[in-house]
Amino acid sequence: MHFFQAMFIYNSEKVIKLVNSDLKDLPSEILNECPPEDLYLVKTAYSTENKFIITTDRKLLNDLENTRISVRLADEFMAEYCSR
């Protein structure tokens, strides 16, 4: 099994699964900053307690910089996570 799958995707202590009915509507201040192609991802993050996205997309990181969604670049997140 791949490291990422074992540590995150199949780890019920680290992952929650949502269905469409779990997703909350985004407030306008987030919706206005969200690229349309990332709407599904941002709605999913907003619907969780931590409101957190790990991505390789620097544009998304910049677009959501002043919102209530925390965005981290994947390489930075993994380096910090693995150093613990």
Secondary structure, DSSP 4 states (H G I P E B T S, - for coil): --HHIIIIIT-TTT-----GGGPPPPPHHHHTTS-GGGHHHHHHHHTSSS-EEEES-HHHHHHTTTSS-EEEEHHHHHHHHHT-
